[in-house]
């Protein structure tokens, strides 16, 4: 059974709170880490600024398993693809300043670019970031997204597809973040997770649950134990594959964001221990 010493929570999970509140509340609850979304940092997205964010995180004592989210490489225009690479390099710099282990890549997709071509562009974009990632000491973690997002969010929809990109880029700083929400349905899940372990490419593990019926395909994730995903079973798979990092609670939910966030955090902590 997992303990809070192996738990991190994404800032997006507790979206109503600012970064300082999130970090202080997590630390007080005994949670070990915080995965930071860029909107809490970047002034152009309403964040506190990198210098202040670094102070907040360092004073909290929390680990930062991930900085979220880079990627979005595909585009019909070559200039747009270069802009995407530059943006990801900037995110790597910010991640390094925050002490984050990795930048999570939601790799992107656009309806005007066929999926196979988009996957080539993703591999090219990640390859263009590898030298910079190595220089700043931050890993690049490809996060496969559920196939329902293939049109406009991610052309990488299975662990196997993510591993193929890793093979193409062929660098140990590039790996995969496994989010149960996106991969729980895959009949090859256990074998694919085992392969990630054998390849030393299992960089992250995100937990939540799939509500039945789902009322919104983006903003209706459930607390662990309130849906149909065998979260504990998948956790055992990643542990058998050698993963020893923090399990990251990542829940997008308009319902939960409307709740008292202190009560919600108490429930998150309880469910992480009892249902993941």
C-alpha positions as CSV (number, residue, x, y, z in Angstrom):
1,X,0.0,0.0,0.0
2,X,1.5,3.4,-1.0
3,X,2.2,6.1,1.6
4,X,2.2,9.9,1.3
5,X,6.0,9.8,1.2
6,X,5.6,8.4,-2.3
7,X,2.9,10.9,-3.4
8,X,3.1,14.1,-5.4
9,X,0.1,16.2,-6.5
10,X,-0.2,18.3,-9.6
11,X,-1.0,22.0,-9.2
12,X,-3.7,21.5,-11.8
13,X,-5.4,19.1,-9.4
14,X,-5.9,21.9,-6.9
15,X,-6.4,24.5,-9.5
16,X,-8.2,27.2,-7.4
17,X,-5.1,27.5,-5.2
18,X,-2.1,29.6,-6.1
19,X,1.4,28.1,-6.1
20,X,2.3,29.3,-2.6
21,X,-0.9,27.9,-1.1
22,X,-0.6,24.6,-2.9
23,X,2.9,24.0,-1.8
24,X,2.3,25.0,1.9
25,X,-0.8,22.8,2.1
26,X,0.9,19.8,0.5
27,X,3.9,20.1,2.8
28,X,1.6,20.4,5.8
29,X,-0.3,17.3,4.7
30,X,2.8,15.2,4.5
31,X,2.8,14.9,0.7
32,X,6.3,14.5,-0.7
33,X,6.1,16.4,-4.0
34,X,4.4,18.9,-6.3
35,X,4.3,18.7,-10.1
36,X,4.0,22.2,-11.4
37,X,2.0,23.4,-14.3
38,X,3.4,26.4,-16.1
39,X,0.4,28.6,-15.6
40,X,1.4,28.8,-11.9
41,X,4.8,30.1,-13.0
42,X,4.7,32.1,-16.2
43,X,3.5,35.7,-15.9
44,X,2.0,35.5,-19.4
45,X,-0.3,32.7,-18.1
46,X,-1.1,34.4,-14.8
47,X,1.8,32.9,-12.8
48,X,4.0,34.4,-10.1
49,X,7.2,34.5,-12.2
50,X,10.0,32.1,-12.2
51,X,12.1,33.7,-9.4
52,X,9.2,33.8,-7.0
53,X,8.1,30.3,-8.0
54,X,11.6,29.0,-7.2
55,X,11.5,30.6,-3.8
56,X,8.1,29.1,-3.0
57,X,9.1,25.6,-4.0
58,X,12.5,25.6,-2.3
59,X,11.1,26.9,0.9
60,X,8.4,24.2,0.9
61,X,10.9,21.4,0.8
62,X,8.8,19.5,-1.7
63,X,10.3,17.5,-4.5
64,X,9.3,18.4,-8.0
65,X,8.9,15.3,-10.1
66,X,7.6,17.1,-13.2
67,X,7.1,20.5,-14.9
68,X,4.0,20.4,-17.1
69,X,3.5,20.6,-20.0
70,X,5.8,20.9,-23.0
71,X,5.4,19.4,-26.4
72,X,2.9,20.5,-29.1
73,X,5.5,19.9,-31.8
74,X,3.4,19.2,-35.0
75,X,2.5,22.1,-37.3
76,X,2.0,22.5,-41.0
77,X,4.4,25.4,-41.0
78,X,8.1,24.9,-40.4
79,X,8.4,28.2,-38.6
80,X,5.7,27.1,-36.1
81,X,7.6,23.9,-35.4
82,X,10.8,26.0,-34.7
83,X,8.8,28.1,-32.3
84,X,7.6,25.0,-30.5
85,X,11.2,23.7,-30.1
86,X,12.3,27.1,-28.7
87,X,9.4,27.1,-26.3
88,X,10.3,23.6,-25.1
89,X,13.9,24.7,-24.5
90,X,12.6,27.6,-22.4
91,X,10.5,25.1,-20.4
92,X,13.6,23.0,-19.8
93,X,15.4,26.1,-18.4
94,X,12.4,26.8,-16.1
95,X,12.2,23.2,-15.0
96,X,15.9,23.2,-14.2
97,X,15.5,26.3,-12.1
98,X,12.6,24.8,-10.2
99,X,14.5,21.6,-9.6
100,X,12.1,19.5,-11.7
101,X,13.2,16.0,-12.8
102,X,11.5,16.2,-16.1
103,X,9.3,18.1,-18.5
104,X,6.2,16.2,-19.4
105,X,5.5,16.3,-23.2
106,X,2.0,16.4,-24.5
107,X,3.4,16.0,-27.9
108,X,0.6,17.6,-29.9
109,X,-1.5,17.0,-33.0
110,X,-3.2,19.3,-35.6
111,X,-6.0,18.3,-37.9
112,X,-4.1,19.6,-41.0
113,X,-1.2,17.2,-40.5
114,X,-1.8,13.4,-41.0
115,X,-1.0,11.4,-37.9
116,X,2.0,9.6,-39.3
117,X,3.6,12.9,-40.5
118,X,2.8,14.4,-37.1
119,X,4.6,11.5,-35.4
120,X,7.7,12.2,-37.5
121,X,7.5,15.9,-36.5
122,X,7.3,14.9,-32.9
123,X,10.4,12.8,-33.1
124,X,12.2,15.6,-34.9
125,X,11.1,18.2,-32.3
126,X,12.2,16.1,-29.3
127,X,15.5,15.3,-31.0
128,X,16.0,19.1,-31.4
129,X,15.6,19.5,-27.6
130,X,17.8,16.6,-26.4
131,X,21.1,18.5,-26.3
132,X,19.5,21.3,-24.4
133,X,17.8,18.9,-22.0
134,X,21.1,17.1,-21.3
135,X,22.8,20.5,-20.7
136,X,20.4,21.6,-18.1
137,X,19.9,18.1,-16.6
138,X,16.2,17.7,-17.1
139,X,14.6,14.6,-18.7
140,X,11.9,14.7,-21.4
141,X,8.9,12.4,-20.7
142,X,6.5,11.6,-23.5
143,X,3.0,11.2,-22.1
144,X,0.8,9.1,-24.4
145,X,-2.8,10.4,-24.4
146,X,-6.0,8.5,-24.8
147,X,-7.0,8.1,-28.5
148,X,-9.9,10.5,-28.0
149,X,-7.3,13.3,-28.1
150,X,-5.6,12.2,-31.3
151,X,-7.1,14.9,-33.5
152,X,-5.8,18.0,-31.7
153,X,-3.8,17.1,-28.6
154,X,-1.6,14.1,-29.2
155,X,-0.6,11.9,-32.0
156,X,1.0,9.5,-29.5
157,X,-1.8,7.4,-28.0
158,X,-0.2,4.3,-26.7
159,X,2.9,3.4,-24.8
160,X,4.1,1.4,-27.8
161,X,3.9,4.5,-30.0
162,X,5.8,6.5,-27.3
163,X,8.5,3.8,-27.2
164,X,8.8,4.1,-31.0
165,X,9.6,7.8,-30.7
166,X,12.1,7.0,-27.9
167,X,13.7,4.5,-30.3
168,X,13.9,7.1,-33.0
169,X,15.4,9.8,-30.8
170,X,17.6,7.2,-29.1
171,X,18.8,9.1,-26.0
172,X,18.6,8.1,-22.3
173,X,17.2,11.5,-21.4
174,X,14.0,10.7,-23.3
175,X,11.4,8.4,-21.8
176,X,7.7,8.0,-21.0
177,X,5.3,9.2,-18.4
178,X,2.4,6.7,-17.8
179,X,-0.9,8.3,-16.9
180,X,-3.6,5.7,-15.9
181,X,-6.3,7.8,-17.4
182,X,-4.8,7.5,-20.9
183,X,-3.6,4.0,-21.0
184,X,-5.8,1.8,-18.7
185,X,-7.7,0.4,-21.6
186,X,-4.6,-0.9,-23.5
187,X,-4.7,-4.8,-23.7
188,X,-0.9,-4.7,-24.0
189,X,-0.5,-2.5,-20.9
190,X,1.4,-4.8,-18.7
191,X,3.8,-5.9,-21.4
192,X,4.4,-2.3,-22.5
193,X,5.1,-1.1,-18.9
194,X,7.5,-4.0,-18.4
195,X,9.3,-3.0,-21.6
196,X,9.7,0.5,-20.4
197,X,11.3,-0.8,-17.3
198,X,13.7,-3.0,-19.3
199,X,14.6,0.0,-21.4
200,X,15.0,2.4,-18.4
201,X,12.4,4.7,-19.9
202,X,9.7,4.7,-17.2
203,X,10.0,8.3,-16.0
204,X,6.6,9.1,-14.5
205,X,3.4,7.6,-13.1
206,X,0.2,9.7,-12.9
207,X,-3.0,8.5,-11.1
208,X,-6.6,9.4,-11.1
209,X,-9.7,7.5,-12.1
210,X,-12.2,7.2,-15.0
211,X,-15.7,8.1,-14.0
212,X,-18.6,6.0,-15.3
213,X,-20.5,7.5,-17.0
214,X,-18.0,10.2,-17.9
215,X,-19.8,13.6,-18.2
216,X,-16.9,15.5,-19.9
217,X,-13.9,13.9,-21.6
218,X,-11.4,16.5,-20.3
219,X,-12.7,17.9,-17.0
220,X,-14.4,15.0,-15.3
221,X,-11.6,12.8,-13.9
222,X,-12.4,11.1,-10.7
223,X,-10.6,10.4,-7.4
224,X,-8.9,7.1,-7.3
225,X,-11.5,4.5,-6.3
226,X,-14.4,6.4,-7.8
227,X,-14.1,5.0,-11.3
228,X,-13.3,1.8,-13.2
229,X,-9.5,1.9,-13.5
230,X,-7.6,-0.7,-11.6
231,X,-5.2,2.0,-10.3
232,X,-3.6,-0.3,-7.7
233,X,-3.1,-3.0,-10.3
234,X,-1.3,-0.6,-12.6
235,X,0.8,0.7,-9.8
236,X,2.0,-2.9,-9.2
237,X,2.9,-3.1,-12.8
238,X,5.1,0.0,-12.7
239,X,6.7,-1.1,-9.4
240,X,7.5,-4.5,-11.0
241,X,9.1,-2.6,-13.9
242,X,11.4,-0.9,-11.4
243,X,9.7,2.5,-11.0
244,X,10.5,4.0,-7.6
245,X,9.5,7.6,-8.2
246,X,6.6,9.6,-6.8
247,X,3.1,8.7,-7.9
248,X,1.6,11.9,-9.2
249,X,-2.1,12.7,-8.6
250,X,-3.4,14.5,-11.7
251,X,-7.1,15.2,-11.7
252,X,-8.9,17.7,-13.9
253,X,-12.4,18.1,-12.5
254,X,-14.8,21.1,-12.5
255,X,-16.7,19.3,-9.8
256,X,-13.7,18.9,-7.5
257,X,-12.4,22.4,-8.2
258,X,-15.7,23.7,-6.9
259,X,-15.3,21.9,-3.6
260,X,-13.6,23.2,-0.5
261,X,-10.0,22.5,-1.5
262,X,-8.8,21.6,2.1
263,X,-11.4,18.9,2.3
264,X,-10.6,17.8,-1.2
265,X,-6.9,17.5,-0.4
266,X,-7.7,15.4,2.6
267,X,-9.7,13.0,0.4
268,X,-6.8,13.0,-2.2
269,X,-4.4,11.9,0.5
270,X,-6.7,9.2,1.8
271,X,-7.5,7.8,-1.6
272,X,-3.8,7.8,-2.6
273,X,-3.1,5.5,0.3
274,X,-6.2,3.4,0.1
275,X,-7.0,3.2,-3.6
276,X,-3.8,3.6,-5.6
